[in-house]
Amino acid sequence: MTIPPGQQDPYRNRKQGLSQNVMVACDFDMKFVHVHAGWEGSASDARVLQDALDHGFNVPPGKFYLVDAGYANTPQFIAPYRGTRYHLQEQGRVQQRPQCYKELFNLRHAQLRNHVERIIGILEARYPILKAATMFDIDTQVDTVVACCVLHNFIMLHNGDMTLPDRATMDINESNMKDVPDGDAKYKKDVILFNNLRQAGNEMRDAMAMQMWADYIARR
């Protein structure tokens, strides 16, 4: 983002660049179901999620979202096991089957969350303005993120050409484009509600993972 000098400090992210923290929720049809934009780049993912829940984002009863390891594991937001192999590339590189229920759970978690990585990759390729600081006012920069997500959904709903990012012309000077951090690598325990739900989330995840493991062993 481009921010007036007197307002820059809260927007400074872990890479010392100026950005906004945007939370998105996606479905398996490669569409966004919620976009929460505008938080300062220094804000933790947990705080952005809590604010989204306070402003219209909801989880349908009996359902849950998959989240990365930077979030607390709760019944509504299931995270992978920490300290256990997770990334698909790592699984393929060692050519080894999961050795326990945690590894199997993390592998399947990664396979499903790959949809999120794909949709964000498509969005960034289609709309490079998302990685470039502009001279618009702050509100317009926030609205730009939401508009790009809405346009993406419109294209998906109407079976648009998803090869467009491969042949799109780059209208933005690459010197104005910046890499921004991924989500939090470690949960900061700064939202009491999520901390209080950790035990229930861990019990739910363990039950799911051990059932997956039992089914997996039975088929081997």
Residue frames as qw, qx, qy, qz and C-alpha x, y, z in Angstrom:
[[0.000, 0.888, 0.460, 0.000, 0.00, 0.00, 0.00],
 [0.315, 0.411, -0.072, 0.852, 0.92, 3.65, -0.30],
 [0.441, -0.740, -0.483, 0.157, 0.41, 5.37, 3.06],
 [0.037, 0.911, -0.121, 0.392, 1.11, 8.96, 4.18],
 [0.435, 0.398, -0.635, 0.499, 4.34, 9.07, 6.26],
 [0.289, -0.367, 0.493, -0.734, 2.55, 9.81, 9.53],
 [0.842, -0.074, 0.173, -0.506, 0.38, 6.68, 9.21],
 [0.630, 0.447, -0.620, -0.139, 2.93, 4.15, 8.00],
 [0.117, -0.433, 0.830, -0.333, 4.07, 2.34, 11.16],
 [0.692, 0.016, 0.584, -0.424, 1.00, 0.09, 11.67],
 [0.825, 0.497, -0.012, -0.268, 1.10, -0.93, 7.99],
 [0.208, 0.675, -0.707, -0.035, 4.72, -2.08, 8.10],
 [0.969, -0.059, -0.123, -0.208, 4.81, -5.86, 7.71],
 [0.841, -0.424, 0.262, 0.208, 7.41, -8.46, 8.66],
 [0.731, 0.275, 0.248, 0.573, 9.39, -7.70, 5.49],
 [0.259, -0.490, -0.089, 0.828, 9.39, -4.00, 6.45],
 [0.033, 0.241, 0.546, 0.802, 7.22, -3.14, 3.47],
 [0.355, 0.143, 0.315, -0.868, 3.89, -1.32, 3.64],
 [0.287, -0.127, -0.844, -0.436, 0.87, -3.53, 3.06],
 [0.642, -0.236, 0.169, -0.710, -2.61, -4.41, 4.23],
 [0.158, -0.094, 0.974, -0.135, -3.51, -7.75, 5.79],
 [0.632, 0.080, -0.254, -0.728, -6.36, -9.37, 3.86],
 [0.399, -0.049, 0.892, -0.208, -8.22, -12.48, 4.98],
 [0.579, 0.183, -0.428, -0.669, -10.03, -14.52, 2.34],
 [0.591, -0.013, 0.771, -0.236, -12.16, -17.64, 2.58],
 [0.362, 0.334, -0.632, -0.599, -12.55, -19.85, -0.50],
 [0.867, 0.051, 0.349, -0.351, -14.67, -22.79, -1.61],
 [0.596, -0.179, 0.717, 0.314, -13.65, -25.80, -3.66],
 [0.566, 0.683, 0.438, 0.150, -15.11, -24.26, -6.82],
 [0.539, 0.086, 0.105, 0.831, -12.23, -21.77, -6.83],
 [0.074, -0.750, -0.270, -0.600, -14.38, -18.85, -5.69],
 [0.123, 0.161, -0.523, 0.828, -14.09, -16.44, -2.77],
 [0.365, -0.608, -0.691, -0.141, -16.87, -16.69, -0.21],
 [0.351, -0.906, -0.186, 0.145, -15.58, -13.92, 2.06],
 [0.564, 0.409, -0.112, 0.709, -13.02, -11.14, 1.73],
 [0.430, -0.861, -0.212, 0.173, -11.97, -9.06, 4.73],
 [0.607, 0.413, -0.011, 0.679, -9.58, -6.32, 3.61],
 [0.050, -0.872, -0.043, -0.486, -8.07, -3.19, 5.11],
 [0.730, -0.667, -0.004, 0.146, -6.27, -4.30, 8.25],
 [0.013, 0.890, -0.451, -0.067, -2.76, -2.94, 8.74],
 [0.726, 0.420, -0.543, 0.029, 0.14, -5.11, 7.58],
 [0.090, 0.402, -0.766, 0.494, 1.40, -5.56, 11.14],
 [0.715, -0.204, 0.241, -0.623, -1.91, -7.03, 12.34],
 [0.260, -0.195, 0.946, -0.020, -1.89, -10.72, 13.23],
 [0.326, -0.104, -0.776, -0.530, -3.99, -13.14, 11.21],
 [0.227, -0.395, -0.849, 0.267, -5.91, -14.09, 14.35],
 [0.041, 0.463, 0.317, -0.827, -7.00, -10.51, 14.96],
 [0.282, 0.191, -0.455, -0.823, -8.11, -10.10, 11.36],
 [0.323, -0.209, -0.896, -0.223, -10.11, -13.33, 11.59],
 [0.125, -0.452, -0.703, 0.535, -11.75, -12.21, 14.83],
 [0.161, 0.399, 0.025, -0.902, -12.74, -8.90, 13.23],
 [0.310, 0.036, -0.706, -0.636, -14.15, -10.74, 10.21],
 [0.267, -0.347, -0.896, 0.072, -16.30, -12.87, 12.53],
 [0.049, -0.503, -0.471, 0.723, -17.51, -9.69, 14.21],
 [0.260, 0.519, -0.116, -0.806, -18.48, -8.19, 10.83],
 [0.722, 0.386, -0.100, -0.565, -20.47, -10.73, 8.89],
 [0.445, 0.360, -0.812, -0.110, -18.19, -13.72, 8.34],
 [0.723, -0.271, 0.432, -0.466, -19.73, -16.91, 9.69],
 [0.082, 0.240, -0.958, -0.137, -19.18, -20.64, 9.63],
 [0.695, -0.170, -0.379, -0.587, -22.28, -22.73, 8.81],
 [0.696, -0.412, 0.451, -0.378, -23.41, -24.99, 11.68],
 [0.930, -0.034, 0.367, 0.005, -21.60, -28.31, 11.66],
 [0.738, 0.605, -0.022, 0.298, -18.99, -27.08, 9.16],
 [0.535, -0.694, 0.157, 0.456, -15.44, -25.82, 9.44],
 [0.484, 0.846, -0.224, -0.007, -12.77, -24.06, 7.39],
 [0.883, -0.048, -0.034, 0.466, -9.25, -25.32, 6.83],
 [0.025, -0.987, 0.155, -0.045, -6.61, -22.81, 7.93],
 [0.639, 0.478, -0.482, 0.361, -2.83, -22.73, 8.01],
 [0.694, -0.253, -0.528, 0.419, -0.69, -23.33, 11.07],
 [0.165, 0.258, -0.204, 0.930, -0.64, -19.61, 11.93],
 [0.532, -0.424, -0.120, -0.722, -4.15, -19.89, 13.35],
 [0.396, -0.221, 0.759, -0.467, -5.33, -21.52, 16.56],
 [0.279, -0.085, -0.903, -0.314, -6.91, -24.92, 15.94],
 [0.405, 0.074, 0.477, -0.777, -10.61, -24.67, 16.88],
 [0.499, 0.315, 0.801, -0.099, -13.77, -26.62, 15.99],
 [0.479, 0.802, 0.262, -0.242, -14.60, -24.05, 13.29],
 [0.371, 0.846, -0.379, -0.055, -11.06, -23.52, 11.95],
 [0.954, -0.190, 0.193, 0.127, -9.03, -26.69, 11.57],
 [0.129, 0.854, -0.496, -0.090, -5.27, -26.24, 11.34],
 [0.823, 0.258, -0.498, 0.091, -2.58, -28.84, 10.58],
 [0.813, -0.527, -0.070, 0.238, -0.48, -30.44, 13.30],
 [0.099, 0.924, -0.365, 0.064, 2.62, -28.40, 14.00],
 [0.313, -0.601, 0.735, 0.003, 6.03, -30.02, 13.95],
 [0.704, 0.139, 0.696, 0.017, 4.76, -32.68, 11.52],
 [0.247, -0.035, 0.635, 0.731, 5.45, -33.00, 7.79],
 [0.323, 0.610, 0.430, -0.582, 2.96, -30.88, 5.92],
 [0.329, 0.634, -0.268, -0.646, 3.81, -29.57, 2.46],
 [0.907, 0.352, 0.161, -0.167, 2.97, -31.65, -0.59],
 [0.524, 0.726, -0.437, 0.088, 6.42, -31.10, -2.09],
 [0.234, -0.564, 0.738, -0.288, 8.05, -32.48, 1.03],
 [0.819, 0.009, 0.503, -0.277, 5.91, -35.61, 0.87],
 [0.833, 0.550, -0.010, -0.060, 6.81, -36.17, -2.78],
 [0.235, 0.797, -0.543, 0.125, 10.49, -35.43, -2.32],
 [0.319, -0.443, 0.804, -0.236, 11.06, -38.18, 0.24],
 [0.623, 0.094, -0.650, -0.426, 8.71, -40.61, -1.57],
 [0.140, 0.000, -0.898, 0.418, 7.50, -41.93, 1.74],
 [0.402, -0.555, -0.619, -0.383, 4.00, -42.77, 2.84],
 [0.382, -0.667, 0.197, -0.609, 2.56, -41.16, 5.98],
 [0.423, 0.174, -0.827, 0.327, 3.95, -42.89, 9.06],
 [0.079, -0.301, -0.752, 0.580, 1.28, -41.88, 11.58],
 [0.105, 0.744, 0.660, 0.004, -2.15, -40.32, 11.86],
 [0.105, -0.817, -0.051, 0.564, -0.71, -36.81, 12.16],
 [0.200, -0.326, 0.600, 0.702, 1.29, -37.11, 8.95],
 [0.161, 0.396, 0.836, 0.344, -1.71, -38.50, 7.08],
 [0.010, 0.837, 0.484, -0.256, -3.93, -35.71, 8.37],
 [0.142, -0.717, 0.182, 0.658, -1.41, -33.03, 7.40],
 [0.236, -0.056, 0.744, 0.623, -1.00, -34.54, 3.93],
 [0.094, 0.591, 0.765, 0.240, -4.73, -34.49, 3.26],
 [0.111, -0.842, -0.265, 0.457, -5.03, -31.06, 4.83],
 [0.206, -0.504, 0.408, 0.733, -2.34, -29.81, 2.42],
 [0.209, 0.214, 0.810, 0.505, -4.05, -31.42, -0.56],
 [0.026, 0.776, 0.630, 0.013, -7.29, -29.62, 0.22],
 [0.177, -0.838, -0.069, 0.512, -5.67, -26.30, 1.09],
 [0.428, -0.072, 0.539, 0.722, -3.93, -26.42, -2.28],
 [0.174, 0.727, 0.595, 0.295, -7.18, -24.96, -3.65],
 [0.211, -0.926, -0.147, 0.276, -6.49, -21.83, -1.63],
 [0.438, -0.477, 0.405, 0.645, -2.97, -21.51, -2.98],
 [0.372, 0.304, 0.678, 0.556, -4.26, -21.93, -6.55],
 [0.067, 0.858, 0.491, 0.134, -6.99, -19.33, -6.25],
 [0.282, -0.874, 0.047, 0.394, -4.64, -16.75, -4.71],
 [0.480, -0.239, 0.546, 0.643, -2.03, -17.50, -7.37],
 [0.291, 0.549, 0.643, 0.448, -4.60, -16.96, -10.12],
 [0.091, -0.938, -0.319, 0.096, -5.78, -13.73, -8.49],
 [0.376, -0.719, 0.235, 0.535, -2.25, -12.29, -8.24],
 [0.433, -0.009, 0.637, 0.638, -1.44, -13.26, -11.82],
 [0.188, 0.683, 0.625, 0.329, -4.65, -11.80, -13.18],
 [0.113, -0.955, -0.161, -0.223, -4.46, -8.58, -11.16],
 [0.683, 0.118, -0.286, 0.661, -0.83, -7.55, -10.58],
 [0.112, -0.693, 0.052, -0.710, -2.08, -4.28, -9.06],
 [0.787, -0.578, -0.165, -0.141, -2.53, -6.30, -5.85],
 [0.831, -0.235, -0.060, 0.501, 1.27, -6.49, -5.47],
 [0.404, 0.364, 0.067, 0.836, 1.95, -2.87, -6.39],
 [0.148, -0.549, -0.408, 0.714, 1.68, 0.29, -4.32],
 [0.211, 0.637, 0.498, 0.549, -0.63, 2.84, -5.96],
 [0.125, 0.101, -0.191, 0.968, -1.27, 6.52, -5.35],
 [0.429, -0.546, -0.511, -0.507, -4.96, 6.03, -4.61],
 [0.376, -0.546, 0.383, -0.644, -6.26, 6.93, -1.16],
 [0.163, -0.223, 0.920, -0.279, -6.34, 4.20, 1.50],
 [0.642, 0.246, 0.508, -0.518, -10.05, 3.42, 1.11],
 [0.699, 0.560, -0.238, -0.375, -9.67, 2.96, -2.64],
 [0.238, 0.487, -0.840, 0.022, -6.69, 0.65, -2.15],
 [0.375, -0.024, 0.839, -0.394, -8.79, -1.49, 0.18],
 [0.694, 0.438, 0.260, -0.509, -11.73, -1.47, -2.25],
 [0.453, 0.585, -0.588, -0.327, -9.40, -2.52, -5.07],
 [0.072, -0.233, 0.962, -0.120, -8.68, -5.82, -3.32],
 [0.499, 0.290, 0.682, -0.449, -12.38, -6.57, -2.88],
 [0.586, 0.610, -0.087, -0.526, -13.15, -5.55, -6.47],
 [0.269, 0.487, -0.800, -0.225, -10.49, -7.93, -7.83],
 [0.208, -0.011, 0.951, -0.229, -11.98, -10.81, -5.84],
 [0.552, 0.475, 0.421, -0.541, -15.50, -9.96, -7.07],
 [0.510, 0.618, -0.391, -0.453, -14.30, -9.87, -10.68],
 [0.053, 0.318, -0.946, -0.045, -12.57, -13.21, -10.20],
 [0.390, 0.216, 0.816, -0.368, -15.83, -14.74, -8.91],
 [0.569, 0.589, 0.084, -0.568, -17.74, -13.25, -11.85],
 [0.365, 0.538, -0.685, -0.327, -15.31, -14.85, -14.30],
 [0.079, -0.126, 0.981, -0.126, -15.58, -18.20, -12.54],
 [0.483, 0.351, 0.606, -0.527, -19.39, -18.08, -12.41],
 [0.634, 0.652, 0.007, -0.416, -19.53, -17.50, -16.15],
 [0.909, 0.073, 0.326, 0.248, -16.92, -20.15, -17.05],
 [0.205, 0.940, -0.229, -0.151, -14.35, -17.54, -18.04],
 [0.791, 0.464, -0.320, 0.237, -10.98, -18.28, -19.58],
 [0.691, -0.706, 0.108, 0.112, -8.68, -19.24, -16.72],
 [0.795, 0.091, 0.143, 0.583, -5.61, -19.17, -19.01],
 [0.149, 0.948, 0.116, 0.256, -5.78, -15.36, -19.11],
 [0.461, -0.840, 0.232, 0.168, -3.01, -14.82, -16.51],
 [0.766, -0.123, 0.435, 0.456, -0.55, -16.70, -18.75],
 [0.471, 0.409, 0.421, 0.659, -1.00, -14.32, -21.65],
 [0.105, -0.947, -0.295, 0.071, -1.96, -11.10, -19.89],
 [0.465, 0.598, -0.142, 0.637, 0.24, -8.09, -20.58],
 [0.531, -0.458, -0.406, 0.586, 2.03, -6.53, -17.63],
 [0.114, 0.828, 0.239, 0.495, 0.79, -2.95, -17.42],
 [0.490, -0.869, 0.055, -0.033, 2.50, -2.24, -14.11],
 [0.334, 0.722, -0.550, 0.254, 6.16, -1.44, -13.79],
 [0.846, -0.163, -0.488, 0.141, 7.78, -4.39, -12.00],
 [0.343, 0.252, -0.458, 0.780, 9.84, -1.99, -9.88],
 [0.406, -0.350, 0.148, -0.831, 6.59, -0.96, -8.19],
 [0.860, -0.213, -0.357, -0.294, 5.70, -4.54, -7.30],
 [0.143, -0.555, 0.697, -0.432, 6.65, -5.97, -3.93],
 [0.553, -0.115, -0.825, 0.012, 6.62, -9.41, -2.35],
 [0.492, -0.532, 0.197, -0.661, 4.41, -9.53, 0.71],
 [0.162, -0.286, 0.894, -0.304, 4.62, -12.01, 3.61],
 [0.472, -0.242, -0.800, -0.281, 2.57, -15.17, 3.75],
 [0.616, -0.657, -0.222, -0.375, 0.27, -15.76, 6.69],
 [0.401, -0.720, 0.484, -0.294, 1.54, -15.99, 10.25],
 [0.562, 0.303, -0.768, 0.055, 3.98, -18.86, 10.73],
 [0.350, -0.150, -0.809, 0.447, 3.13, -19.13, 14.41],
 [0.328, -0.749, -0.479, -0.320, 0.00, -18.25, 16.33],
 [0.203, 0.443, -0.363, 0.794, 0.61, -15.35, 18.71],
 [0.368, -0.439, -0.765, 0.293, -2.06, -16.26, 21.28],
 [0.050, -0.036, -0.155, 0.986, -3.49, -12.75, 21.17],
 [0.527, -0.217, -0.298, -0.766, -7.20, -13.58, 20.81],
 [0.344, -0.213, 0.756, -0.515, -8.71, -15.04, 23.99],
 [0.814, 0.191, 0.140, -0.531, -11.73, -16.56, 22.24],
 [0.762, 0.427, -0.474, -0.111, -9.58, -18.74, 19.98],
 [0.136, 0.427, -0.809, 0.381, -7.33, -19.77, 22.85],
 [0.540, -0.107, 0.577, -0.604, -10.34, -20.93, 24.86],
 [0.868, 0.290, 0.041, -0.402, -11.49, -23.11, 21.97],
 [0.252, 0.601, -0.752, -0.102, -8.15, -24.82, 21.41],
 [0.335, -0.180, 0.895, -0.232, -8.88, -27.92, 23.51],
 [0.696, 0.399, 0.461, -0.380, -12.18, -28.62, 21.78],
 [0.563, 0.713, -0.299, -0.292, -10.51, -28.08, 18.41],
 [0.045, 0.528, -0.848, -0.001, -7.65, -30.43, 19.25],
 [0.512, 0.028, 0.810, -0.284, -10.04, -33.16, 20.36],
 [0.702, 0.573, 0.207, -0.369, -12.07, -32.78, 17.17],
 [0.417, 0.717, -0.524, -0.196, -8.96, -32.87, 14.98],
 [0.194, -0.374, 0.901, -0.103, -7.57, -35.93, 16.78],
 [0.655, 0.230, 0.645, -0.321, -10.83, -37.81, 16.28],
 [0.661, 0.688, -0.055, -0.294, -10.86, -36.97, 12.57],
 [0.227, 0.698, -0.674, -0.083, -7.19, -37.83, 12.12],
 [0.335, -0.255, 0.893, -0.160, -7.37, -41.16, 13.92],
 [0.731, 0.390, 0.465, -0.312, -10.45, -42.20, 11.94],
 [0.546, 0.747, -0.309, -0.219, -8.60, -41.32, 8.71],
 [0.006, -0.578, 0.815, -0.032, -5.63, -43.36, 9.90],
 [0.588, -0.001, 0.767, -0.256, -7.78, -46.38, 10.77],
 [0.742, 0.581, 0.204, -0.266, -9.38, -46.30, 7.31],
 [0.354, 0.782, -0.497, -0.125, -5.96, -45.83, 5.69],
 [0.242, -0.425, 0.866, -0.102, -4.39, -48.78, 7.53],
 [0.704, 0.194, 0.617, -0.295, -7.37, -50.99, 6.69],
 [0.712, 0.673, 0.035, -0.196, -6.85, -50.39, 2.95],
 [0.076, 0.764, -0.630, -0.119, -3.05, -50.92, 2.92]]
